[in-house]
Amino acid sequence: QVQLVESGGGLVQSGGSLTLSCAASGMSFSVHVMGWYRQAPGKERELVARIAPVGGPDYADSVKDRFTLFRDNKQDTVYLQMNNLKPEDTAVYYCYAQFSDRRHWGQGTQVTVSS
């Protein structure tokens, strides 16, 4: 059974930093696309960043140059380092793993950025 366990969310002031972690189990981590979506209240879930088994990460325009996504295939963990956070980054952040047409989700972690 695939499990994605997120951690690292919290409350931070504008301009601050947080690093989210997503630890995977029950799957072949290295062959999956890994990434993060977020959903703010009243808004649709949007892709933040993703990284394929080979190659560099892709980012939403709204987080480029502020967020860094990287994966550790030895620890089966993907990280989202978030710098210069803004109030509009406030959302529930969801880790996901995808292989072919199968996608798995974590439970979500809340990130709140105060102004």
C-alpha positions in Angstrom: 0.0 0.0 0.0 1.4 3.4 -1.0 1.8 5.9 1.7 2.9 9.5 1.4 3.6 11.2 4.7 4.1 15.0 4.7 5.6 17.1 7.3 7.1 20.6 7.8 4.1 22.8 7.5 3.3 25.6 9.9 2.9 29.2 10.5 5.6 31.6 9.3 5.8 35.4 8.7 6.0 36.9 5.3 9.5 36.6 3.9 10.3 33.5 6.0 11.1 30.0 5.0 9.8 26.5 5.4 10.8 23.1 4.1 8.2 20.5 3.5 9.1 16.8 3.4 7.2 13.9 1.9 8.3 10.4 2.8 7.1 7.6 0.5 6.6 3.9 1.2 5.0 0.9 -0.4 6.2 1.9 -3.9 9.2 2.1 -6.2 10.0 5.7 -5.4 12.7 6.2 -8.1 10.4 5.6 -11.0 7.6 7.9 -9.9 7.1 11.5 -10.7 7.0 13.3 -7.4 5.6 16.7 -6.7 3.4 19.1 -4.7 0.1 20.7 -5.3 -1.5 23.3 -3.0 -5.1 24.4 -2.4 -6.1 27.7 -0.8 -9.5 28.2 0.6 -12.1 28.8 -2.1 -9.6 28.0 -4.9 -8.8 25.0 -7.0 -5.9 22.8 -6.3 -2.9 23.9 -8.3 0.5 22.4 -9.2 3.4 23.9 -7.4 6.3 21.8 -8.5 7.1 18.4 -9.8 10.2 16.3 -10.6 10.4 13.3 -12.9 12.7 10.3 -12.3 15.2 11.8 -14.6 15.7 15.5 -15.2 15.2 18.7 -13.4 12.1 20.0 -11.6 9.3 22.2 -13.1 7.8 25.0 -11.1 4.7 27.1 -11.3 5.5 30.7 -12.3 4.2 31.9 -9.0 6.9 30.1 -7.1 9.9 30.1 -9.5 13.0 31.5 -7.9 11.5 31.1 -4.4 10.8 27.4 -4.1 13.2 24.5 -4.7 12.1 20.9 -5.2 14.5 18.0 -4.8 14.3 14.3 -4.3 16.4 11.8 -2.4 16.0 8.4 -4.0 17.9 6.7 -1.2 15.6 8.1 1.4 12.4 7.8 -0.7 11.7 11.4 0.2 10.9 14.6 -1.7 11.5 18.0 -0.3 10.0 21.4 -1.1 12.2 24.2 0.2 10.2 27.4 0.3 11.9 30.8 0.7 10.6 34.3 0.7 7.1 33.1 1.5 4.2 35.4 0.8 0.7 35.5 2.3 -0.6 34.2 -1.1 1.4 31.0 -0.5 -1.0 30.1 2.3 -2.7 26.8 1.5 -2.8 23.1 2.2 0.1 21.5 0.4 -0.3 18.0 -0.9 2.5 15.7 -1.9 1.8 13.4 -4.8 3.4 10.4 -6.6 2.6 9.4 -10.1 3.5 6.4 -12.3 1.8 6.1 -15.6 -1.9 7.0 -15.0 -1.8 6.1 -11.3 -1.5 9.0 -8.8 -1.3 8.8 -5.1 -1.8 11.6 -2.6 -0.6 12.5 0.8 -2.9 13.8 3.5 -1.8 17.4 3.2 0.0 19.8 5.4 -1.1 23.4 6.2 1.2 26.3 5.4 0.1 29.7 6.7 2.0 32.9 5.9 1.2 35.9 8.0 1.6 39.4 6.6 
